[in-house]
Amino acid sequence: MAGSANTSRASVVRRSLLILAMAVVLLACGNGDADGSGADEVAISDDALRVLGTDDLLFEPDELHAPAGEIEFALTCEDRVHHNLVIIATGDEVAVCAAGETGVGSIELDAGTYEFVCTIPGHSATMRGELTVD
């Protein structure tokens, strides 16, 4: 009987350690933010072109201006729909965001006029804009 009690105690200890290990893993994963809001912070430079992708499938604003060189975009999606921002002339997806999130990206562009679009299926008919690079 003593062997049975030791086996049972060892089983309880193993289960307890397993539960503790799982709890540590879950806590370590966290939600990626410091304030507990559930939203990851995205670093956005002061010079970034800020674009809103609306739930009504529009870019706001749909006309942008920037100096030639490295251009940063901050694309924010409203609450229900995800979007991306693609420069048509280069085919580059510059930014992408999930619903309620902000995505940041950049691209090197020479002076000129560039059309941008959201290439999520069903969005491109209304989600278009123009970027003028000086």
Secondary structure, 3 states (H helix, E strand, C coil): CHHHHHHHHHHHHHHHHHHHHHHHHHHHHCCCCCCCCCCCCCCCCCCCEEEEECCCCCEECCEEEECCEEEEEEEEECCCCCEEEEECCCCEEEEEECCCCEEEEEEEECCEEEEEECCCCCCCCCCEEEEEEC
